[in-house]
């Protein structure tokens, strides 16, 4: 009997997890992206300000890519830099 109770407990847990998962998904779907609220939170007055932030983010992403290339380049290792000093 203990084996059957264990199986029933596992089945109940799986069904419970599925129900909880559905509730979570429904809650996330109902939360739409409110662009106006986001802009207010960031202190942006219009789309021009938003475009400035987008440009700044793109510029920073490019800089990070360059730094990643420098950091992972086989030509420029930290040991070589130390040796030059």
N, C-alpha and C positions, 0 to 999 in steps of 0.2 A: 504494500500500500504506500509505503514511503516514496517509492519511485514514481508512482502515479501522481502523488501530491507535488513532487518536485517538477514534473512535466507541466502540471496545471499552473504552478506558480510561474514558470518560465513563459507559458502562453499568455498569462494575465499581464506579465511585465511587458511583453512585446506589444500586445494590443494597447496597453496604457501608454507606452512610448509613442505609438502611432497616433493616438488621439492627441496627446500633448503636442506632437510635431505639427499636426494639422492646425491646432489653435495658434501656434507660434507663426506659421506661414500666413494664416489669415490676418493676424495682427500686423505683420510686416507689409502685406499688400495694401492694407487700408491706410497706412502711413505714406501718403504721397509726398513727393519732393515739393516743398513750398519755396520757390525761388525767391519770392519777395521776403519771406521770413529769413531766409539765409542771407540775403543781401543786407537786411537790417541788422542782423547779428554781426556781420563783418564790417558794418559801418559804411556800406557802399550806397551811393545815392542814385546811380544810374548804371546802364550797361557799359558806358565808357570806363567807369571805374572797374567793372568786372573784367573788361578787356585788358586793362593795365595789369590786373592780378594774373590773368592767364599768360600774358607776355612774360611777366616776371617769373612765373613758375616754369615756363618753357626755357627761359634763359638759365635758370638754376639747374634744370635737368640737363641741359647741354654741358654746363660746367662740371656737374657731377660725372657725366660720361667721360669728359676729358681727364678728370682726376682719376677715374677708375682705370683708364687706359695707361696713364702714367704709373699708377701704383702696380699694375699687373704686367707692365712691359718687361720683357726679359732683358732688354738692353740696359735698362736703368734699375738695377737692384740696389737695395739698401746697403749691401756690403760694398758695392762699387762706390757709392756716395761717401761712405765712411772712409774708404781707402783714399779717395781724393782729398779728404781733409787732412 
